[in-house]
């Protein structure tokens, strides 16, 4: 597997854990146990982002896609 393929495959779970953490924030107001999901989600997202950068993907590309996709999916997820 090439570094480029690995970077793109790591980007998917990085986005998903960040979205999960963001969506869990609202639920954590009523169910404090969800703060565990928030912390694990954000930590996992940043660890995965660091791994993506180690593959050689440019920071602007990785963070731009991670951030934009995260915002879009969080907006859609909050509607549901």
Secondary structure as GFF3:
##gff-version 3
##sequence-region A 1 80
A	DSSP	alpha_helix	3	30	.	.	.	ID=ss1
A	DSSP	three_ten_helix	32	34	.	.	.	ID=ss2
A	DSSP	alpha_helix	35	54	.	.	.	ID=ss3
A	DSSP	alpha_helix	59	79	.	.	.	ID=ss4
###
